[in-house]
Amino acid sequence: MPKPKRTSGDRFSGPPAGKNPSKQSGPKTSAHGRELASGKPIRQQATCLKAHGLRESGGATQNRPQDAGSAQSERDELLIGKTRDLLIKIAVESWQFARLFERALTKLDAAERKKYEARAASFNKTIVDALAEAELKIALIEGQRFDPGMAAIPLNIEDFDEGDELVVDRMASPIIMGKDGLVRTGSVILRKVER
C-alpha cells in the first residue's frame, strides 16, 4: 500500500526519515542561536575561561591581568619616590638657610644671639628628624683634608695649585646619605693648609 504524501499543511517537527539527530553536522547553537565553537553551553564556557584567567570578548579570548592591584602599587612607589626627592630638596634648602641664619646671628649682641640660637637649634633638629624618618641623614666633612674621592664638589678648586694641601673650610651644601649609601653629593669651599 503506497505511503501518503506529506503536504505543506502537515505539522511535522521530527527529523527527515533516515536521519539520526545525533549525527547531524554543522555548528551547535545555544537557545538564543549563538554558535558554540567548543560545543559547551555558554555558561559552562564562561566558567572555564574564568578558571584559566581569561575573558571572552568579540568571540576571542584575552589575557586578564593576574594582579589587579599591580598598577596601583606602581603608582604608589612612584609617589613615594617623588616625595622622598622633595624631602631631600627641602632639607638641603633648609640646611643652607639655617647656616646663613647662624652667620647672621654673629652680628647680634650676646643676649639677642642666645635667644635666636635656641630657635636655630630647634629648626636644625626638625630637619634632621624629618630625614631620619625617611632613613636619610646629613653628612658633614668640614675640617677634613680634601680628597678628590670625596662625595662633594669643590667650588673653588681653581684657586689653588696642584701641590697645595687642602682642607674643607666649610660646606656650601650637605652630603645626603641613605641606608644603602650616597644619595646626594654635597659641595664644599676649600682652604689651603698654612705651613
PANUTI-96017 format. One record per residue: residue in three letters; x, y, z of N, C-alpha, C, CB in turn. Coordinates in pm, whole numbers. Each point is the difference from the previous one (the first is absolute). Glycine has a CB too. Layout:
+-----+--------+--------+--------+--------+--------+--------+--------+--------+--------+--------+--------+--------+
|  aa |    n_X |    n_Y |    n_Z |   ca_X |   ca_Y |   ca_Z |    c_X |    c_Y |    c_Z |   cb_X |   cb_Y |   cb_Z |
+-----+--------+--------+--------+--------+--------+--------+--------+--------+--------+--------+--------+--------+
| ALA |      X |      Y |      Z |      X |      Y |      Z |      X |      Y |      Z |      X |      Y |      Z |
...
+-----+--------+--------+--------+--------+--------+--------+--------+--------+--------+--------+--------+--------+
***
This chain:
+-----+--------+--------+--------+--------+--------+--------+--------+--------+--------+--------+--------+--------+
|  aa |    n_X |    n_Y |    n_Z |   ca_X |   ca_Y |   ca_Z |    c_X |    c_Y |    c_Z |   cb_X |   cb_Y |   cb_Z |
+-----+--------+--------+--------+--------+--------+--------+--------+--------+--------+--------+--------+--------+
| MET |     85 |   -120 |      0 |    -85 |    120 |      0 |     88 |    124 |      0 |   -184 |   -123 |    123 |
| PRO |    169 |    216 |   -218 |     90 |    118 |     -8 |    -19 |     93 |    119 |     -7 |    -15 |   -248 |
| LYS |    127 |     75 |    295 |     -3 |     93 |    113 |    -59 |    133 |    -42 |    199 |   -112 |    100 |
| PRO |   -280 |    173 |    -12 |    -60 |    131 |    -37 |    106 |    107 |     -4 |   -217 |    -67 |    104 |
| LYS |    205 |    158 |   -200 |     95 |    111 |    -12 |    -33 |    110 |    101 |     32 |    -53 |   -244 |
| ARG |     80 |    114 |    297 |    -18 |    111 |     94 |    -19 |    129 |    -78 |    139 |   -116 |    174 |
| THR |   -225 |    197 |   -129 |    -25 |    129 |    -63 |     51 |    109 |     90 |   -200 |    -89 |   -121 |
| SER |    205 |    214 |     69 |     48 |    114 |     76 |    -87 |     28 |    120 |     93 |     94 |   -206 |
| GLY |   -215 |   -143 |    206 |    -90 |     23 |    111 |     23 |    -95 |    115 |   -163 |     85 |   -160 |
| ASP |    235 |   -193 |    132 |     24 |    -99 |    106 |     93 |     59 |    104 |    -33 |   -189 |   -161 |
| ARG |      9 |    160 |    290 |     88 |     43 |    109 |     99 |   -112 |     24 |   -178 |    147 |    107 |
| PHE |    305 |   -112 |   -119 |    103 |   -102 |     19 |    119 |     64 |     68 |    -77 |   -130 |   -203 |
| SER |    116 |     81 |    317 |    112 |     57 |     73 |    118 |    -94 |     10 |   -161 |    134 |    128 |
| GLY |    149 |   -252 |   -170 |    109 |    -96 |     12 |     96 |     10 |   -115 |   -150 |   -151 |    124 |
| PRO |    264 |     80 |   -119 |     99 |      2 |   -109 |    -49 |    -76 |   -120 |    182 |     18 |    167 |
| PRO |   -125 |     11 |   -282 |    -38 |    -74 |   -120 |     27 |   -148 |     19 |     48 |    200 |   -143 |
| ALA |   -124 |   -281 |     69 |     17 |   -144 |     13 |    141 |    -40 |    -36 |   -241 |    -34 |    -53 |
| GLY |    295 |    -60 |    132 |    135 |    -51 |    -28 |    110 |     83 |     58 |    -89 |    -92 |   -203 |
| LYS |     56 |    202 |    267 |    102 |     88 |     59 |      4 |    -20 |    150 |    -31 |    169 |   -184 |
| ASN |    154 |   -187 |    239 |     18 |    -14 |    146 |     33 |    138 |     57 |     80 |   -242 |    -23 |
| PRO |   -159 |    296 |    118 |     25 |    136 |     51 |    135 |     15 |     65 |   -241 |     24 |     34 |
| SER |    293 |   -134 |     23 |    128 |     10 |     70 |    116 |     11 |    -94 |    -96 |   -129 |    184 |
| LYS |     78 |    103 |   -312 |    110 |      3 |    -97 |     -9 |    117 |    -94 |     13 |   -244 |     16 |
| GLN |    -97 |    342 |     14 |    -10 |    116 |    -87 |    126 |     83 |      9 |   -248 |      1 |     28 |
| SER |    292 |     52 |   -144 |    120 |     84 |     -5 |    -39 |    146 |      9 |    120 |   -172 |   -139 |
| GLY |    -15 |    258 |    150 |    -26 |    143 |      6 |     25 |     53 |    139 |   -166 |    -21 |   -183 |
| PRO |    184 |    150 |    197 |     29 |     61 |    130 |   -117 |    -13 |     95 |    154 |    161 |   -111 |
| LYS |   -119 |   -183 |    239 |   -103 |     -7 |    103 |    -36 |    140 |     45 |     84 |   -225 |     75 |
| THR |   -205 |    241 |    -35 |    -45 |    131 |     45 |    -65 |    -11 |    135 |    -32 |     74 |   -236 |
| SER |     30 |     40 |    305 |    -69 |      6 |    130 |   -147 |     23 |    -23 |    207 |     88 |    113 |
| ALA |   -277 |    -71 |     -1 |   -144 |     25 |    -11 |    -28 |    130 |    -73 |    -36 |   -126 |    211 |
| HIS |    132 |    216 |   -212 |    -17 |    131 |    -67 |     62 |      1 |   -138 |     -1 |    110 |    222 |
| GLY |     49 |   -226 |   -270 |     54 |     -7 |   -135 |    147 |     34 |     -9 |   -223 |     56 |    -79 |
| ARG |    296 |    -39 |    192 |    142 |     36 |     -6 |     84 |   -124 |    -23 |    -39 |    195 |    153 |
| GLU |    134 |   -189 |   -244 |     84 |   -114 |    -30 |     98 |    -24 |    114 |    -24 |     45 |   -246 |
| LEU |     44 |   -169 |    281 |     94 |    -38 |    104 |    110 |    -83 |    -64 |   -180 |      4 |    179 |
| ALA |    299 |     54 |   -190 |    110 |    -68 |    -68 |     39 |   -128 |     73 |     81 |    220 |    -85 |
| SER |    -89 |   -220 |    219 |     46 |   -116 |     76 |   -110 |   -102 |     20 |    163 |    146 |    113 |
| GLY |   -286 |   -111 |   -148 |   -109 |    -92 |     22 |    -54 |      4 |    141 |     98 |   -140 |   -174 |
| LYS |    -41 |    225 |    263 |    -46 |     12 |    138 |   -103 |    111 |     10 |    221 |    -84 |     86 |
| PRO |   -310 |     75 |     10 |    -93 |    112 |     22 |     76 |    127 |     31 |   -174 |   -159 |     84 |
| ILE |    113 |    277 |   -114 |     66 |    128 |     20 |     44 |     17 |    145 |   -137 |     98 |   -185 |
| ARG |     50 |   -130 |    279 |     34 |     20 |    142 |    118 |    -87 |     39 |   -239 |     55 |     51 |
| GLN |    243 |   -179 |   -104 |    112 |    -89 |     33 |    129 |     51 |    -60 |   -158 |   -194 |     10 |
| GLN |    152 |    248 |   -134 |    120 |     57 |    -61 |     53 |    117 |     82 |    -82 |    -70 |   -225 |
| ALA |     -6 |    160 |    269 |     42 |    116 |     80 |     66 |    -44 |    128 |   -186 |    134 |    -97 |
| THR |    136 |   -240 |    159 |     60 |    -50 |    124 |    140 |    -53 |    -26 |   -227 |    -58 |     86 |
| CYS |    246 |    -13 |   -196 |    132 |    -53 |    -35 |     99 |    112 |    -27 |   -108 |   -203 |    -96 |
| LEU |     64 |    306 |     22 |     88 |    112 |    -30 |     41 |     72 |    127 |   -109 |     25 |   -223 |
| LYS |     14 |     -5 |    314 |     29 |     69 |    126 |    101 |    -78 |     81 |   -229 |    101 |      0 |
| ALA |    217 |   -234 |      1 |     91 |    -84 |     77 |    143 |     10 |    -50 |   -189 |   -154 |     46 |
| HIS |    206 |    183 |   -175 |    134 |     12 |    -59 |     46 |    144 |    -12 |    -44 |   -209 |   -124 |
| GLY |    -24 |    302 |    189 |     43 |    139 |     -1 |    -24 |     70 |   -131 |    167 |    -61 |    164 |
| LEU |   -269 |     16 |   -242 |    -28 |     58 |   -131 |   -141 |     55 |      1 |    159 |   -160 |   -115 |
| ARG |   -188 |    248 |     21 |   -134 |     52 |    -15 |    -34 |      2 |   -148 |     21 |    139 |    210 |
| GLU |   -148 |   -150 |   -241 |    -47 |     -5 |   -138 |    -31 |    140 |    -49 |    -93 |   -229 |     36 |
| SER |    139 |    265 |   -154 |    -27 |    133 |    -56 |     -5 |    -10 |   -150 |    113 |    112 |    195 |
| GLY |   -232 |    -92 |   -253 |    -15 |     -2 |   -145 |     34 |   -134 |    -61 |     52 |    239 |     -1 |
| GLY |    -78 |   -349 |     73 |     28 |   -132 |    -54 |    142 |    -44 |     23 |   -172 |     42 |   -168 |
| ALA |    260 |     45 |    223 |    139 |    -36 |     25 |     26 |     11 |    149 |     71 |     79 |   -229 |
| THR |     36 |   -141 |    274 |     37 |      6 |    141 |    120 |     92 |     17 |    -89 |   -232 |     39 |
| GLN |     89 |    304 |     72 |    108 |     93 |     30 |     51 |    -29 |    140 |    -98 |    176 |   -153 |
| ASN |    228 |   -152 |    175 |     58 |    -22 |    132 |    -53 |    102 |     99 |    206 |    -95 |   -106 |
| ARG |   -238 |     52 |    226 |    -43 |     88 |    109 |    121 |     25 |     90 |   -240 |    -88 |     -8 |
| PRO |    265 |    207 |     53 |    113 |     26 |     88 |     -5 |    -91 |    121 |      7 |    238 |    -77 |
| GLN |    107 |   -298 |    111 |      6 |    -92 |    112 |    -20 |     72 |    132 |    152 |   -146 |   -132 |
| ASP |   -100 |    267 |    141 |    -12 |     75 |    125 |    -68 |    133 |    -29 |    207 |   -112 |     95 |
| ALA |   -329 |    125 |    -51 |    -75 |    123 |    -29 |     60 |    121 |     69 |   -205 |   -136 |    -26 |
| GLY |    280 |    116 |    134 |     56 |    112 |     74 |    142 |     36 |    -40 |   -144 |    -66 |    184 |
| SER |    199 |      1 |   -287 |    139 |     26 |    -37 |     20 |    142 |    -52 |     26 |   -242 |    -53 |
| ALA |   -121 |    293 |    -25 |     12 |    137 |    -53 |     -4 |    102 |    113 |   -108 |    -73 |   -215 |
| GLN |     19 |     50 |    312 |    -10 |     91 |    114 |    128 |     -4 |     82 |   -249 |    -30 |      7 |
| SER |    308 |    -89 |      7 |    124 |    -15 |     76 |    114 |     77 |    -66 |    -76 |   -226 |     79 |
| GLU |     81 |    223 |   -212 |    104 |     74 |    -72 |    -17 |    150 |     19 |     15 |   -186 |   -168 |
| ARG |   -141 |    232 |    165 |    -26 |    143 |     21 |     39 |     42 |    141 |   -187 |    -10 |   -167 |
| ASP |    163 |    -77 |    264 |     36 |     30 |    139 |    151 |     12 |     15 |   -206 |   -120 |     79 |
| GLU |    279 |     29 |   -142 |    147 |      4 |      8 |     55 |    127 |    -64 |      6 |   -252 |     -3 |
| LEU |    -66 |    291 |   -110 |     44 |    122 |    -68 |    -26 |    122 |     87 |    -47 |   -107 |   -223 |
| LEU |    -68 |    110 |    290 |    -34 |    111 |     88 |     96 |      7 |    119 |   -241 |    -19 |    -70 |
| ILE |    275 |    -97 |    125 |     94 |     -5 |    112 |    136 |     54 |    -42 |   -122 |   -198 |     96 |
| GLY |    167 |    159 |   -218 |    129 |     48 |    -50 |      1 |    152 |    -18 |     32 |   -219 |   -113 |
| LYS |   -141 |    274 |     60 |     -8 |    145 |    -20 |     -3 |     73 |    134 |   -122 |    -37 |   -216 |
| THR |     49 |    -20 |    310 |     -8 |     62 |    133 |    137 |      1 |     67 |   -239 |    -76 |     22 |
| ARG |    314 |    -30 |    -39 |    134 |     -9 |     58 |     94 |    104 |    -62 |    -36 |   -245 |     43 |
| ASP |     27 |    260 |   -174 |     83 |    100 |    -69 |    -33 |    142 |     48 |     15 |   -152 |   -201 |
| LEU |   -145 |    179 |    218 |    -40 |    132 |     49 |     49 |     24 |    142 |   -202 |     -9 |   -149 |
| LEU |    197 |    -95 |    232 |     49 |     13 |    137 |    149 |     34 |      1 |   -173 |   -164 |     77 |
| ILE |    250 |    100 |   -163 |    144 |     27 |     -7 |     25 |    144 |    -45 |     44 |   -244 |    -53 |
| LYS |   -118 |    287 |    -49 |     16 |    137 |    -49 |    -32 |    102 |    108 |    -57 |    -79 |   -231 |
| ILE |    -54 |     58 |    302 |    -39 |     93 |    107 |    103 |     -2 |    112 |   -243 |    -33 |    -57 |
| ALA |    294 |    -85 |     90 |     99 |    -12 |    108 |    129 |     75 |    -35 |    -97 |   -224 |     63 |
| VAL |    141 |    213 |   -186 |    122 |     69 |    -43 |    -20 |    152 |      5 |     60 |   -195 |   -148 |
| GLU |   -173 |    243 |     96 |    -28 |    143 |      2 |    -11 |     52 |    144 |   -119 |    -22 |   -221 |
| SER |     57 |    -57 |    306 |    -17 |     40 |    140 |    135 |      4 |     72 |   -230 |   -101 |      1 |
| TRP |    314 |      3 |    -31 |    133 |     -4 |     60 |     81 |    124 |    -40 |     -6 |   -252 |     -2 |
| GLN |      0 |    287 |   -126 |     73 |    118 |    -47 |    -54 |    127 |     65 |     44 |   -117 |   -218 |
| PHE |   -175 |    126 |    234 |    -59 |    117 |     65 |     44 |      7 |    147 |   -198 |    -11 |   -157 |
| ALA |    199 |   -104 |    223 |     41 |     -4 |    140 |    144 |     47 |     17 |   -160 |   -189 |     40 |
| ARG |    248 |    149 |   -133 |    139 |     45 |      6 |     11 |    150 |    -19 |     72 |   -222 |    -88 |
| LEU |   -148 |    275 |     -5 |     -2 |    145 |    -23 |    -52 |     73 |    124 |    -35 |    -39 |   -248 |
| PHE |    -67 |    -16 |    309 |    -57 |     60 |    120 |    102 |      0 |    115 |   -229 |    -77 |    -73 |
| GLU |    305 |    -30 |     86 |    101 |     -8 |    105 |    109 |    105 |    -20 |    -47 |   -246 |     24 |
| ARG |     85 |    269 |   -148 |    101 |    104 |    -26 |    -56 |    138 |     33 |    102 |   -143 |   -180 |
| ALA |   -230 |    163 |    152 |    -62 |    129 |     31 |     -5 |     25 |    150 |   -136 |    -17 |   -210 |
| LEU |    124 |    -90 |    289 |     -6 |     14 |    145 |    128 |     56 |     60 |   -160 |   -189 |      3 |
| THR |    271 |    169 |    -71 |    128 |     47 |     54 |      6 |    153 |      5 |    110 |   -207 |    -89 |
| LYS |   -199 |    273 |     17 |     -1 |    147 |     -2 |    -86 |     60 |    112 |     36 |    -10 |   -246 |
| LEU |   -103 |    -79 |    322 |    -84 |     47 |    111 |     80 |      1 |    130 |   -206 |    -89 |   -116 |
| ASP |    156 |    163 |    213 |     65 |     -3 |    131 |    -29 |   -134 |     68 |    -19 |    253 |     22 |
| ALA |     91 |   -283 |     84 |     -4 |   -132 |     63 |   -141 |    -39 |     44 |    234 |     37 |     75 |
| ALA |   -308 |     56 |    -13 |   -134 |    -31 |     51 |    -96 |    -35 |   -113 |     41 |    153 |    194 |
| GLU |    -38 |    -75 |   -299 |    -88 |    -27 |   -114 |     42 |   -128 |    -71 |    -41 |    245 |    -27 |
| ARG |    170 |   -265 |     13 |     50 |   -118 |    -69 |    -42 |   -128 |     71 |    194 |    134 |    -83 |
| LYS |   -187 |   -136 |    214 |    -36 |   -119 |     76 |   -146 |    -36 |    -21 |    173 |     58 |    169 |
| LYS |   -260 |     41 |   -176 |   -143 |    -25 |    -19 |    -27 |    -66 |   -135 |    -51 |    196 |    145 |
| TYR |    117 |   -149 |   -249 |    -25 |    -54 |   -133 |     77 |   -129 |    -27 |    -41 |    231 |    -77 |
| GLU |    149 |   -254 |    147 |     76 |   -123 |    -18 |    -84 |   -122 |     39 |    212 |    125 |     44 |
| ALA |   -291 |   -112 |     62 |    -87 |   -110 |     41 |   -104 |    -32 |   -108 |     33 |     66 |    241 |
| ARG |    -87 |     39 |   -302 |    -98 |    -20 |   -108 |     66 |    -67 |   -121 |   -129 |    202 |     79 |
| ALA |    252 |   -161 |   -111 |     71 |    -60 |   -113 |     31 |   -148 |     26 |     99 |    224 |    -54 |
| ALA |    -62 |   -257 |    179 |     30 |   -139 |     35 |   -125 |    -87 |    -13 |    180 |     78 |    156 |
| SER |   -295 |    -24 |   -117 |   -126 |    -74 |    -12 |    -35 |    -24 |   -146 |    -79 |    101 |    216 |
| PHE |    103 |     -1 |   -300 |    -27 |    -12 |   -143 |     88 |   -108 |    -63 |    -66 |    243 |     -8 |
| ASN |    195 |   -243 |     44 |     92 |   -101 |    -53 |    -40 |   -141 |     41 |    182 |    171 |      6 |
| LYS |   -228 |   -185 |    118 |    -43 |   -131 |     48 |   -121 |    -51 |    -77 |     90 |     56 |    226 |
| THR |   -179 |     36 |   -261 |   -118 |    -38 |    -80 |     42 |    -57 |   -134 |   -134 |    178 |    114 |
| ILE |    233 |   -118 |   -177 |     50 |    -48 |   -129 |     59 |   -140 |     16 |     47 |    237 |    -74 |
| VAL |     37 |   -253 |    175 |     66 |   -129 |     23 |   -103 |   -110 |     28 |    203 |    121 |     89 |
| ASP |   -302 |    -91 |     -9 |   -102 |   -100 |     35 |    -84 |    -38 |   -121 |     -7 |     92 |    232 |
| ALA |    -26 |      5 |   -317 |    -79 |    -28 |   -120 |     76 |    -93 |    -94 |   -113 |    224 |     22 |
| LEU |    243 |   -200 |    -38 |     82 |    -86 |    -84 |     12 |   -140 |     59 |    127 |    201 |    -78 |
| ALA |   -115 |   -208 |    209 |     14 |   -130 |     67 |   -125 |    -87 |    -23 |    149 |    106 |    173 |
| GLU |   -266 |    -43 |   -179 |   -123 |    -73 |    -26 |      3 |    -68 |   -136 |   -124 |    161 |    145 |
| ALA |    196 |   -101 |   -238 |     13 |    -57 |   -136 |    130 |    -78 |    -15 |   -135 |    189 |    -90 |
| GLU |    200 |   -223 |    203 |    126 |    -76 |      1 |    110 |     75 |    -75 |   -131 |   -214 |     13 |
| LEU |    137 |    345 |      7 |    102 |     85 |    -59 |     71 |     77 |    110 |   -134 |     19 |   -214 |
| LYS |    254 |     29 |    183 |     71 |     82 |     97 |     97 |     93 |    -72 |    -21 |   -181 |    174 |
| ILE |     54 |    290 |   -107 |     95 |     99 |    -53 |    140 |    -38 |     46 |   -177 |    183 |      1 |
| ALA |    270 |   -181 |    -96 |    140 |    -28 |     31 |     82 |    127 |    -23 |    -27 |   -246 |    -63 |
| LEU |     99 |    291 |    164 |     81 |    120 |     -9 |    148 |    -38 |      7 |   -184 |    138 |    107 |
| ILE |    266 |    -72 |   -188 |    143 |    -34 |     -6 |     88 |    124 |     22 |    -53 |   -190 |   -157 |
| GLU |      0 |    288 |    223 |     77 |    122 |     26 |    120 |    -31 |     89 |   -209 |    139 |    -23 |
| GLY |    324 |    -80 |    -12 |    123 |    -22 |     75 |     81 |   -120 |    -45 |   -114 |    104 |    189 |
| GLN |     57 |   -187 |   -275 |     73 |   -118 |    -49 |     90 |     37 |   -117 |   -189 |   -148 |     75 |
| ARG |    296 |     72 |    -90 |     88 |     21 |   -116 |    -75 |    -35 |   -127 |    205 |    -50 |    138 |
| PHE |   -190 |    136 |   -237 |    -74 |    -22 |   -123 |     62 |   -114 |    -80 |    -65 |    241 |     -4 |
| ASP |    -24 |   -326 |    -47 |     39 |   -112 |    -87 |    -90 |      3 |   -122 |     80 |   -142 |    198 |
| PRO |    -21 |    127 |   -319 |    -84 |      4 |   -121 |   -111 |   -106 |     -1 |    198 |     88 |   -121 |
| GLY |   -181 |   -193 |    202 |   -101 |   -105 |      4 |   -116 |     30 |     93 |    179 |   -158 |    -52 |
| MET |   -176 |    273 |    118 |   -110 |     36 |     90 |   -129 |     22 |    -79 |    164 |    105 |    159 |
| ALA |   -276 |   -131 |    -91 |   -131 |     19 |    -64 |    -44 |    146 |      8 |    -62 |   -236 |     58 |
| ALA |    153 |    324 |    -99 |    -28 |    144 |      4 |     75 |     69 |   -112 |    -36 |     -9 |    250 |
| ILE |    -27 |    108 |   -309 |     60 |     76 |   -110 |     71 |    123 |     58 |   -180 |    -81 |   -163 |
| PRO |    310 |     95 |    139 |     71 |    120 |     48 |    -31 |    119 |    -91 |    186 |   -144 |     95 |
| LEU |   -241 |    249 |    -39 |    -43 |    114 |    -80 |    113 |     97 |    -34 |   -222 |    -22 |    107 |
| ASN |    334 |     15 |    -32 |    110 |     95 |    -24 |    133 |    -72 |    -23 |   -120 |    167 |    142 |
| ILE |    116 |   -285 |   -200 |    121 |    -79 |    -21 |     99 |     72 |    -92 |   -134 |   -209 |     34 |
| GLU |     83 |    295 |   -123 |     88 |     70 |    -95 |     84 |    108 |     67 |   -168 |    -45 |   -178 |
| ASP |    139 |     75 |    304 |     76 |    102 |     70 |    133 |    -52 |     55 |   -215 |    109 |     58 |
| PHE |    242 |   -237 |    -73 |    118 |    -62 |     62 |     86 |    -69 |   -104 |   -127 |    -30 |    212 |
| ASP |    254 |     11 |   -172 |     92 |    -71 |    -87 |    -11 |   -151 |     25 |    156 |    199 |     -1 |
| GLU |    -98 |   -274 |    -92 |    -13 |   -146 |      6 |     60 |    -60 |    127 |      6 |     -2 |   -248 |
| GLY |    103 |     53 |    296 |     66 |    -57 |    117 |    -49 |     53 |    133 |    194 |    -29 |   -143 |
| ASP |   -291 |    115 |    144 |    -48 |     59 |    127 |    -74 |   -104 |     83 |    -19 |    224 |   -111 |
| GLU |     41 |   -214 |    242 |    -74 |    -86 |     92 |   -128 |     73 |     41 |    214 |   -111 |     85 |
| LEU |   -327 |     47 |   -109 |   -129 |     68 |     18 |    -87 |    -71 |    104 |     12 |     78 |   -239 |
| VAL |    -93 |      2 |    305 |   -100 |    -53 |     92 |   -135 |     64 |    -33 |    175 |    -37 |    183 |
| VAL |   -280 |    -28 |   -135 |   -135 |     54 |    -21 |    -23 |    110 |    102 |    -87 |   -223 |    -90 |
| ASP |     79 |    347 |     43 |    -22 |    113 |     89 |   -146 |      4 |     47 |    183 |    128 |   -117 |
| ARG |   -275 |   -139 |     23 |   -143 |     -6 |     35 |    -77 |    -65 |   -114 |     21 |    207 |    144 |
| MET |   -139 |   -249 |   -112 |    -84 |    -67 |   -100 |   -104 |     99 |    -52 |     35 |   -224 |    112 |
| ALA |    -47 |    227 |   -246 |   -102 |     84 |    -62 |   -135 |    -72 |     -7 |    179 |    114 |   -133 |
| SER |   -175 |   -245 |    121 |   -122 |    -83 |      6 |     40 |   -135 |     58 |   -106 |    118 |   -201 |
| PRO |     16 |   -179 |    277 |     36 |   -122 |     71 |      0 |   -125 |    -88 |    -95 |    104 |    202 |
| ILE |    166 |   -204 |   -156 |     -6 |   -133 |    -61 |   -116 |    -74 |     65 |    253 |     -4 |    -47 |
| ILE |   -335 |    -59 |    -35 |   -113 |    -77 |     51 |     30 |   -149 |    -20 |   -164 |    189 |    -51 |
| MET |    157 |   -263 |    161 |     26 |   -143 |     -3 |   -128 |    -76 |     32 |    241 |     38 |     68 |
| GLY |   -256 |   -156 |   -129 |   -112 |    -89 |     29 |     50 |   -131 |     56 |   -133 |    106 |   -182 |
| LYS |     45 |   -196 |    209 |     39 |   -128 |     59 |     86 |    -83 |    -96 |   -209 |      4 |    136 |
| ASP |    197 |     23 |   -266 |     78 |    -75 |    -99 |    119 |     78 |    -55 |   -209 |   -120 |    -59 |
| GLY |    238 |    237 |    117 |    114 |     79 |    -46 |    -36 |    142 |    -38 |    101 |   -210 |    -78 |
| LEU |    -20 |    265 |    -13 |    -16 |    140 |    -41 |   -132 |     22 |    -75 |    250 |     21 |    -12 |
| VAL |   -321 |     87 |     52 |   -124 |     37 |    -66 |     17 |    131 |    -77 |   -130 |   -118 |    180 |
| ARG |    202 |    213 |   -118 |     20 |    130 |    -66 |    138 |     53 |     32 |   -246 |     49 |     13 |
| THR |    318 |     -8 |   -117 |    133 |     58 |     17 |    -11 |    141 |     56 |     86 |   -139 |   -189 |
| GLY |      9 |    174 |    278 |      4 |    135 |     57 |     96 |     90 |    -77 |    -57 |    -96 |    224 |
| SER |     77 |    215 |   -173 |     97 |     93 |    -59 |     74 |     70 |    114 |   -145 |     35 |   -209 |
| VAL |    273 |     -5 |    186 |     84 |     53 |    108 |     86 |    118 |    -47 |      4 |   -229 |    102 |
| ILE |     39 |    307 |     -5 |     98 |    106 |    -20 |    130 |    -44 |     66 |   -181 |    182 |     -7 |
| LEU |    288 |   -178 |    -67 |    129 |    -48 |     50 |     88 |    116 |     48 |    -16 |   -195 |   -156 |
| ARG |    113 |    160 |    237 |    106 |     97 |     37 |    132 |    -73 |      6 |   -164 |    144 |    132 |
| LYS |    267 |    -67 |   -153 |    135 |    -58 |      1 |     54 |    -11 |    141 |     41 |     95 |   -227 |
| VAL |     26 |   -207 |    254 |     63 |    -18 |    131 |    129 |     79 |      3 |   -102 |   -230 |     26 |
| GLU |    112 |    322 |     69 |    119 |     82 |     13 |    110 |    -75 |     75 |   -143 |    207 |     -3 |
| ARG |    263 |   -207 |    -50 |    111 |    -70 |     63 |     94 |    100 |     66 |    -16 |   -186 |   -169 |
+-----+--------+--------+--------+--------+--------+--------+--------+--------+--------+--------+--------+--------+
***
